[in-house]
Amino acid sequence: MIDRPTVIRALAVYLPVLAMSALWVWRRPPPGRRAGCLLSALWNLPVLLVLHLCGARLGWWTFQADGGLLLGMPVDLYLGWALLWGPIPALAFPRLQVALVALVALWVDALLMPAMAPVVQLGPNWLVGEAAGLLLGIVPAQLLARWTAEDRRLGVRAMLQIPLFAGISLGLLPAIILDQTGGTWRSLSDRPAWQLGLLAQLLGLAGLVGLSAVQEFVERGRRTPMPYDPPRRLATSGPYAYVSNPMQLSAMLTLAFWGLILASPWVTAAAVMAHLYGLGIAGWDEQGDLEARFGERWAAYRRGVRRWVPRRRPWHPALALTDGRAEAARLYVAESCQVCAGVKRWIERRGPVALEIVAAEHHPARGLARITYDPRDGSAEAQGIAALARGLEHIHLGYALAGFAMRLPVVRHVLQLLIDASGGEPREIPRWPERDGPDPAEPTAGRPA
């Protein structure tokens, strides 16, 4: 006779799979909704693992099971919960308010959790863990699924994808590898402080490239990094001006450095496998898709930018396309401001690539209040510290890395507040008469590399 724990564990995974399959056949979700369902399941994988570890430590719940465990959590229950908190409600209630969806999921959990004894042993405060699961797992997963299906909230969706993939690559994947290879997390405390500090800086540098690439993909490509969501415009600026696969390069280096920090050759080997995947299937698919959609522009870009080895100086379409389809970017700097003029001279001395530095007083459309960067490719201008950061990205890779960091959302706003508080607040710079100064068509800098 099959014992109760075996039945519970089997039902915990088979019932959600059957429910999701039935909903899938019923709803016949279009590509956007399918992608949203996938993201909602992926979101819950690291969240559920963190909740399990917190629950064991805080006494919310424990598991009494043998075999098929990940860090003491039954894998069947783990996968079933990922479906119950992600794709199933996303398919069942696509238009119901997210708050009500969360309450329904909480009610289902409140019924199922006590019924899973003896596999699930509930503590006196297990509802606190359920509330944490609702806030960290169910609600973000449903929002991500819904916004993806409806192609809304592009920036927020991209921001949610960052912790999602960081949690999988730096948390879930190493946890699985360490659990299966007998490794531990003790090296995080056993290593000398100087080693951890150095490796953490390398990890942060690799992560910076990936974060900036996601930001560039959203701002210039107008899409998220997911393969189902290809860019509307070819991204060739920011990190993409130096290497054509910055996100894959960042993921590989981040995982490799994380493996060194954890003293696990198996985690580092996963970085090698990620690299091989990028060279093979992912690279082949990307090449065909981008070539079909962007034609000669993509071909020119690939001739000038390598996939994995960064350039020292940036590539720009104006250097390769001579048919007038691409123009050098412009940085508008006020000549009537002494400090601004000093910044202008400093950038000029470093020979920026495909960047024209023009007096702000000669902006063709309006008076300016801050230093302004115009990419001249149809995308939005940048102002203030973001414009200065864009200017740095036209010099070489070292300055570009500083520019990537300066443009990150929180960093950018903090730096701008500090500059404004130090006397760099906005000042209206009126336009000069057309011939009262240097002709904007004759820039003061911008030689090619």
Residue pairs with C-beta under 8 A, 6 or more apart in sequence:
4 118
5 64
5 65
5 118
5 119
8 116
8 119
9 65
9 68
9 74
9 76
9 77
9 119
10 76
12 74
12 76
12 77
12 80
12 116
12 119
13 76
13 77
13 79
13 80
15 80
16 79
16 80
16 83
16 84
16 88
17 80
17 83
19 83
19 88
20 83
20 87
20 88
20 91
23 87
23 88
23 91
23 92
24 91
27 33
27 91
27 94
29 37
29 91
29 149
30 149
31 228
32 148
32 149
32 150
32 151
32 228
33 90
33 91
33 94
33 145
33 148
33 149
34 228
35 148
35 149
35 226
35 228
35 229
36 90
36 144
36 145
36 146
36 147
36 148
36 149
37 86
37 87
37 90
37 91
37 145
38 87
39 141
39 144
39 145
39 148
39 161
39 164
39 226
40 85
40 86
40 87
40 90
40 141
40 142
40 144
40 145
41 82
41 83
41 86
41 87
41 141
42 86
42 164
42 168
43 86
43 137
43 140
43 141
43 144
43 160
43 164
44 81
44 82
44 85
44 86
44 137
44 141
45 78
45 82
45 167
45 168
45 172
46 164
46 167
46 168
46 171
46 172
47 133
47 136
47 137
47 141
47 167
48 73
48 78
48 81
48 82
48 85
48 133
48 137
49 70
49 71
49 73
49 78
49 171
49 172
49 175
50 136
50 167
50 171
51 129
51 132
51 133
51 136
51 137
52 63
52 71
52 72
52 73
52 78
53 71
54 60
54 129
54 132
55 61
55 62
55 123
55 126
55 129
56 62
56 72
58 123
58 125
58 128
58 129
59 123
59 124
59 125
60 122
60 123
60 125
60 126
60 128
60 129
61 113
61 120
61 121
61 122
61 123
61 126
61 129
62 72
62 120
62 121
62 123
63 69
63 72
63 73
63 74
63 77
63 119
63 120
63 121
64 118
64 119
64 120
64 121
65 74
65 119
68 74
68 75
68 76
69 75
70 78
70 175
70 176
70 179
71 175
71 179
74 119
77 116
77 119
77 120
84 105
84 108
84 109
85 105
85 133
85 137
85 138
85 141
86 141
86 142
86 145
87 145
89 101
89 104
89 105
89 138
89 142
90 141
90 142
90 145
90 146
90 149
93 100
93 101
93 104
94 146
94 149
96 104
98 139
98 142
98 143
98 146
99 139
101 138
101 142
102 134
102 138
102 139
102 142
105 134
105 138
106 130
106 134
106 138
109 130
109 133
110 127
110 130
113 120
113 122
113 126
113 130
114 122
140 160
143 160
144 157
144 160
144 161
144 164
147 153
147 156
147 157
148 157
148 229
154 218
154 222
154 223
154 224
155 218
157 224
158 214
158 215
158 217
158 218
158 224
158 225
161 214
161 224
161 225
161 226
162 211
162 214
165 251
166 207
169 251
169 254
169 255
169 258
170 254
170 255
170 258
173 255
173 267
173 270
174 258
174 259
174 262
174 264
174 267
177 183
177 264
177 266
177 267
177 270
178 184
178 185
178 262
178 264
178 266
178 267
181 264
181 266
183 262
183 263
183 264
183 266
183 267
185 262
187 261
187 262
187 263
187 264
188 196
188 261
188 262
191 199
191 261
191 263
196 261
199 257
199 260
199 261
200 261
202 253
202 257
203 254
203 257
203 258
203 261
205 401
206 249
206 250
206 253
206 254
206 257
207 250
207 254
208 250
208 401
208 404
208 405
208 408
209 239
209 246
209 249
209 250
209 253
209 401
209 404
210 246
210 247
210 250
210 251
210 254
211 250
211 404
211 408
212 238
212 239
212 246
212 404
212 405
212 407
212 408
213 225
213 238
213 239
213 240
213 246
213 247
213 250
214 224
214 225
214 247
215 238
215 407
215 408
215 409
216 235
216 237
216 238
216 239
216 240
217 223
217 224
217 225
217 231
217 235
217 247
218 224
219 379
219 380
220 231
220 233
220 235
220 236
220 237
220 238
220 375
220 377
220 379
221 231
221 232
221 233
221 234
221 235
222 231
222 232
222 233
223 229
223 230
223 231
223 232
225 247
227 285
230 289
230 293
233 377
233 378
233 379
234 290
234 294
234 297
234 298
234 301
236 301
236 305
236 315
236 316
236 317
237 316
237 375
237 377
237 393
238 393
238 400
238 404
238 407
239 246
239 400
239 404
240 246
240 305
241 305
241 311
241 314
241 315
241 316
241 393
241 400
242 305
242 310
242 311
242 314
242 315
242 397
242 400
243 249
243 305
243 306
243 307
243 308
243 309
243 310
243 311
244 301
244 302
244 305
244 306
244 307
245 278
245 283
245 307
245 308
248 274
248 275
248 278
248 282
249 308
249 310
251 274
252 271
252 272
252 274
252 275
252 278
253 271
255 267
255 268
255 270
255 271
255 274
256 268
256 271
256 272
258 267
259 265
259 266
259 267
259 268
259 269
259 270
259 271
260 268
275 308
278 307
278 308
279 307
283 307
287 302
290 298
291 298
291 299
296 321
297 317
297 321
297 325
300 317
300 320
300 321
301 315
301 317
301 320
303 320
304 311
304 315
304 319
304 320
305 311
305 315
310 397
311 397
312 396
312 397
313 353
313 395
313 396
313 397
313 449
314 353
314 354
314 393
314 394
314 395
314 396
314 397
314 400
314 449
316 326
316 328
316 329
316 353
316 354
316 394
317 325
317 326
317 377
318 326
318 327
318 328
318 354
318 448
319 353
319 354
319 448
319 449
320 326
326 377
327 376
327 377
328 354
328 355
328 356
328 376
328 443
328 446
329 354
329 355
329 356
329 373
329 374
329 375
329 376
329 377
329 390
329 394
330 355
330 356
330 357
330 358
330 373
330 374
330 376
330 440
330 443
331 347
331 355
331 356
331 357
331 358
331 371
331 372
331 373
331 374
331 387
331 390
331 391
332 358
332 359
332 360
332 362
332 363
332 368
332 371
332 372
332 373
332 374
332 387
333 340
333 341
333 343
333 344
333 357
333 358
333 359
333 360
333 371
334 340
334 341
334 359
334 360
334 361
334 368
334 371
334 427
334 429
335 341
335 344
335 359
335 360
335 361
335 437
336 361
336 429
337 427
337 429
339 424
340 360
340 371
343 371
343 388
344 357
344 444
347 355
347 357
347 391
347 392
347 395
347 445
348 357
348 444
348 445
350 395
350 396
350 399
351 395
351 445
351 447
352 391
352 394
352 395
352 445
352 446
352 447
353 394
353 395
353 446
353 447
353 448
353 449
354 394
354 446
354 448
355 391
355 394
355 445
355 446
356 443
356 444
356 445
356 446
357 443
357 444
357 445
357 446
358 438
358 440
358 443
358 444
359 432
359 437
359 438
359 440
360 368
360 371
360 372
360 429
361 429
361 430
361 431
361 432
361 436
361 437
362 431
362 432
362 437
362 438
362 439
362 440
363 372
363 431
363 440
364 440
366 431
367 428
367 429
367 430
367 431
368 383
368 428
368 429
369 383
369 426
369 427
369 428
369 429
370 383
370 384
370 387
370 426
371 383
371 384
371 387
371 388
372 381
372 382
372 383
372 387
373 381
373 382
373 383
373 386
373 387
373 388
373 390
373 391
374 381
375 381
375 390
381 387
382 389
382 390
382 407
384 416
384 419
384 426
385 406
385 412
385 415
385 416
385 419
386 406
386 407
386 412
386 416
388 403
388 406
389 402
389 403
389 404
389 406
389 407
389 412
390 403
390 407
391 403
392 399
392 400
392 402
392 403
392 406
393 399
393 400
393 403
393 404
405 411
406 412
406 415
420 426
438 444
